[in-house]
Amino acid sequence: MLVRTQVLFDEDTLRKLKAAAEEQGRSVSDLVRQLVESGLEHQRQQELQQFEALLGKLRQIREENAAKYGEVETDLLEKVREERSRELGELLWG
């Protein structure tokens, strides 16, 4: 479903949009929708790439720290729960 909105362009930009739309045999509205969608997708891809780059840096730091200081226990809460369950089991059932 399309929803009407209003966008203001300077004269030069509108002239370029009209020329591009005419060249492609499309309406200005259709061209603007496609350009906005492409821009949003491009922005999303850039954000995803930045996020993946940050994750890569974090992995590298983690590997460097593991090599320097040894492996770090990452799930301490689970280990504490297991230990507590074992202790309770020993108390209840000997």
LINSULDA-V353004 format. One record per run of one state. SS is the DSSP state (alpha for helix, beta for strand, coil for the rest). FROM is the first residue (numbers start at 1). TO is the last residue. Records with the same first field share a line. If there is no record, write none. Layout:
SS = FROM-TO  FROM-TO
This chain:
coil = 1-10  25-27  70-75  94-94
alpha = 11-24  28-69  76-93
